[in-house]
């Protein structure tokens, strides 16, 4: 399982007994739906990152647990209440106060939500409730000089082509933002070396 964080193990172990199976179930499903998910703690609660952005998060309180997607309504729709539907401002996230695994939507529904959230991250869409209104980032066309260099490095090319659009974009933004030819050349050499080793642009910040 990629991106496991021992702090999440500790968080689950310290949670109330009712919450442990809920958190373990959610954790398993997130990694099942998004094998590239990276775990971290934010605001003292377990969160899952994909493409360098928050995908979803979970929490445990004294009498209930919570689970939600960072881009909320864009993933699951507007709050309506009812099992399997977004909750009406009850508890953290979009699924209300969770006291047992059966309070959650079915696995198939949750996996569908996870895939939808991943797609939003890939498209660079931001949450309309967190900052600017949501809209996809304008695509970045890979420059000819980059493609030419990539074509000469089979290992780097294979890794780059396997990246999600979001991960490709991180490299392209860094490379095309170079102000001088010298800086661009240095960044290109570094990027090719990193990719040949299978590394994402933000690999230094991954656990």
C-alpha positions, 0 to 999 in steps of 0.5 A: 500500500503506497503512502502509508503514514505510521501516524495514521496507525497511531490515530486509529489505535487511540480512537474509541473502540466504535471508531476503529473499524470505521476508520480502518474500513475507510482507509482501506477503501481510499487506498483501494480506489486510489492506490497512489493516495498519500497519507498525512495528518492535517489539523490533527486528523488523517487526510489522503492526498492525491496529485499533491492535493487533499482528496479526502479526510476522516476523523474520530470524536467521542461519540461519532466519526466523520468522513468527507471529500475536500471538494465536497459538493463537487464530488457527492452533490448538495447536502440532502441527508439519508444514507448514501447521500450528503448529510445536512450539516451533521458532523464533519464531511458529507456523510453525517455522524458515523457511529458504525460502518453501516452508516456509510454508503456501500463500498461501490458508492464510496469507490465511485466518489473516490474516483470522482474526487481523483478526476477533479484533482487531475483536472486541477479543479478547486473547491468552490467553497475554498478560495476561488470558484472552481474551474479547470486549469488551462492545459499546458502544452509540453514544449518541443525542447522538452519532448525532444529531450524526453525522447532521448531518455527512455526511462524518463519517458516511460515514467512521464507517460505513466504519470497522471495529468496532474503530475505531468503538469507539476513538472511542466509548470516548473520547467516552463517557469524558468526565466533563463536558458541556463536555469531551464537547462539545469531544471531539464537535466534534474527533471529527467534524472528524477523521472528516470528514477521514478520520482514525482516532482514533489518527491522530496515532500512525500513520506 
